[in-house]
Amino acid sequence: MAPKIPLPITKKKMAAGAIIVVQQILANEEVRKRLAQAPRYVMDWAAERQRDIKRRKAGVTDRLGLKGLSRRIDSVESVVERAFPQPTEPGRAELEQAIEQLRIALAVASPMPLVQRRKAQARIDRQLDGLEASLVDAVLLST
């Protein structure tokens, strides 16, 4: 019997794994404390994202498509930069890695034919939903 050859890790699995790691990091009490001490901007962002999540049906076009997803990624990135001003702060590297994985996935999806692009965007949207929800929970639950 031939030995099993491990399958390569795909970008999809890597992005999903990055989001899971980030969610675990955002559950860390030290990271939550740092987020709670973040500037008011971060708290305002979290409250606005929570309102957006609750009213999903309104403003669908602002959330979908390449531009909408890119805007959401930029929003998360700006929050990470403000919440973790020092590059060595716990959790920042993992958050930046997750954001970069989302950007790569969006770039890969961009030239795809419409049907595949929509499926890819839906997967990116779900990953981004998880990341945003984790950030919101980390900020608001610790206050």
C-alpha angles and dihedrals in degrees: 000000000000119000116257114256112219114242116241118256109252125218088247092057091043092052092047089048091050091054091049091051091049091050089053091048092050088054088059110109094222092055091047090052091052091049091049089054091049121116120284088257091071092050091049091049092051093049091048092048090051090053090048092051090052094050098046095148094062119075097011093159090059090059102042135068130039094294094048093049091045090051091051092049090050089050093053091046093053090051092051091050092051097040094047106034094168116068091219096057115123113268097013096101092051092048091050090049091052091049091050091050089053091050091050092049090050091050091050091049094048099081096038121115113268099261095048091041091056091050091048091047090051090054091047089048092054092049091048091048089056093048094047093046091050091050092048092048092048092052101039100038092054094055 
